[in-house]
């Protein structure tokens, strides 16, 4: 029994030594790749790195956002600065430089003694992103110091022995950007078959959500889960907003949806139908 244990230990030690030797004796090309993870977390089902990122201004609650992309080194850490280059893949990009994002740098620096760097890109929420998602695709270009790495990245197997993540080119990265507002998971309201709005909040619309935020200071993100938005709270919001709408109507300044119908919350004395404009 003792002999078997000793043999196992020796085998493990041999494997570790060989791995260590292979790591420290790496002699391939010095390169960099996009080492981006969703939320910064390592997840087997998605693989260790992902080929895309998302900037959703509505969820972020801001009109501008800096996206920090990790750039990882393949090869030895050096005691001097090295340059790497990133270009925009124009064929795959629909965002407009200077309008949706600040121009990127001509060259970036991997500092001495470092095995990673950050490429920061500033994005802006323009009105055209309210209705459509656009993208920016970046690609690493070879310099005298560093070349693109892992152009055919094959994620490692997970703990079950399967390989659920897809292959991709880690020298490229696509950032999808939008400011679209969709009906959140917590929304106590809907539309009947005849188009009539009902329940506390009625039909969801961007204009209605922005009016709630304007009047009550409640943000879109608060409707994302039941911890921040309970049924009771939605009922109270409906009551508060209906009183505001009634006051505006009685003052001769009714609040209308984009299709011209009266905005609805439970408690108002009128009915609202999708697509049917209000006629004074």
N, C-alpha and C positions, 0 to 999 in steps of 0.2 A: 504493500500500500504506500509506504514511504517512498519507494523507488518511483512509483507512478506520479506521485505529487511532485517529486524533484524534476522528473522529465517534463511535466506540464509547465512548471515554473521556468525551466530552461528554454522551452519552446516560446513561451510568451516573451521572455527577455530577448530572445533572438529576433522575434518579429519587431519588437519595439526598437531595438538597436538598428535594424535594417531600415525602418521607417525614419528614424532620427538621422541616420547617415544619408538617406536619400534627400531629406529635407534640407540639411545643411550643405549638401553638395550639389544643389540645384544649379544647373549651368545653361538653362534655356534662355530665350530672349527675355529681356526685362520689359514688362508690360503692365498696363493698367486696364481696369474694367469697371463697369457700373455695379457697385455692390449695394443695391437698393433693396430694402425689405419693407413689406407692408407693416406700418406702425412700428418699425424697428424690431419686430419680433421674428424669431426663427420658427417656421411652421412646416412640418413635413408635407402636408397636403399641397402647399404652394411651392415647395422647394426653398432652398436657403435664400435665393435672390429672385427678384421679379423684373420683367422687362418693361413694366409701365408703372407710372404713378398717377395720382388723381388730385387735382386742385378743385374743390367744390366750394365756391365762395359762400353760398347760402349756409352750408353747414359750419363753415369757419366763422361766420358772422362778421366778415370784413370785406372791404373793397380792394384790398391789396394783400399779397401774400408772398413770402420768400420761401421757395422750395429748395431745400438743401439736399443735394445728391452726393452720396459717398462714392469716392473713387478709390478703388483698392489696388494695391500693388501685387504683382506676381514677380517674384525674384528677390534679390537681396536688398536689404536696407543699406543705403549709402550715406557717407558722411558729407555729402554735398547736395545742393539743390538740383532737381531735375525738372525739365519742362515736359508738359503734355498738352495736346491740342484737341479741342472739341469744335466740330462744325455742325451747322444745322442741315439736316437732310431735307432739302427744299421740296423734293418730290412727295414726302410724307408729312409735310407740315402745312397746317391750315391757319395757324395763328399768325398775326401780323406783328413783326418786330417794330418796336417803338410805340405800338398801340396796345397790344395785349401783354407785352413783356419787354423788359429792358434788354438792349443788345448784350450778347455774351462777350467775354474777353477773347482776345486773339490767342493768348497762351495762358496756361495755368501752371502753378508750381507745386511739385511734390517736394516738400522741404527736407533738408538733411535730417537723417535719423528717423524719418516718418515712414510708415507703411500704408498710409491713407491720406486723402485730402478731401475737401468739400468744394463742390461747384454750386454756388448759390445763384438762383435765377429769380428775379422779381416779376410777379404777374399782377395784372390789373383786371378788375371786373368791368368790362365794357358792356354796353346794353345788348350787343348782338349775342352775347353769351347767355342772355336770359332765356333764349329759345332754342339754342343749339350748343352742342359740345364741339370744341375744336381741339387741336393737338399740336404739340411741338415735339419733333423727333430729333434727337442729338446722336452724333456718332463720334467716336474717338479716332483721331487721325495720327499716324505715326510721326514721331519727331526723331531727332538724332539720339534722344535719351530713352524714350519709351514708345512701345508699339501697342496696338490694340490687342487685348488678350481675350481668350475664351469666345471666339467667334462662333463656335458651335458648342455652347455650354450644355452639358448633359448632367442634370441634377443627380445627386447620389440617391441610392435607395433609402426608403424609410425603415422603421424598426420592424415592419412586417416582411421586408425583403422585396417589396414592390417599388415601382418608380412612378408615382402619380403625377409629378410635375413634368411640364413639357420642356423640350429642348428650345433654346433660343440663343440669339447672338448677344452676348453680354457686353460687346463693344458699342451697342446701341441702346438707347433708352427713350421711351415715348411718354410724354406728360400730357394727360387729358385734362382740359380745363373747361369748366362751365359755371354758370350762375343760375342754373335752372331750379325752379321750385316745384316739386311734385307733392302730392298729398302725403302727409307724414303718416306714420303707423298709428299714432294716437290722434284721431280726429273723429269726434262724435257728431257726425252729420253726413248726409248723402242726398241723393236725388231719386224720386219715385219714377216709375215707368213713364209717367206723363210729363216728366221734366220738372216737377215741383220739388223745391227744396224742403227738407224737413230735418227734425231733430235740433239739438242745441246750437250747432254751428252751421248747419246747412251744407251746401256744396263748397268744396275747397277751391279757392282761387288765390293767385299771387296777390291781387289787389286787396282781398279780404285779410290775408295774413299780414300784409304790410300795414293795414289799417288797425289791426289788433296791436301790433307792435307800436305804432304811433300813439294810440290811445291809452294802452295799458302797460306798455314796456315789456310785454311778453314776447320772447324771440321764437323764431321758427324751430331752433334746435331743442327747445323745451318740449315740443310735441313729438320728440323722437322715441320716448319710452315712457312706461307707466310709472316710473319712479319720479319723474318730474312733471308728468301730466296725467292726473287721475280723472276718472269719469266725473267725480264731484267737482273738480276744478274746472273742467270743460263746461259743465252745467252753469257754474258761476260766471264764467267768461261769456257764455251766451246771454245770460241775464244782463250783465253789465253792458255788453255791446248793443243789445236791443234797445236799452234806454238811451244810449248815445244816438243810435239811428233815428229813434222816434223824435228826439230833440232836434236833430238836424232837419228832419222832414217837416216838423211843425214850424221851424224857422225859415222854411222856404228854400233850404239848401240840402236836398236829399242826396244820399251817397249812392252812386250807381256803379254797377259792375261794368266791365269793358263792353259787354253786349247791350248795355243800356237798361238792364233790369234793375230794380231796387235791390240793394244789398240786403241779405236776409240773415237774421239770427232768431232763434226761438223767443217769442214774446212780442215781436212786431205785429201790428194789426193787419198786415198785408201778406199776400202770397207772392212768391217769386218763381217764375218758370224760366228755365234755361233758354236763352235765345229770344225771349219775349221782352221787348223794350218797354219801359215805363212811359205812359202817356199822361201828362198832367191833366 
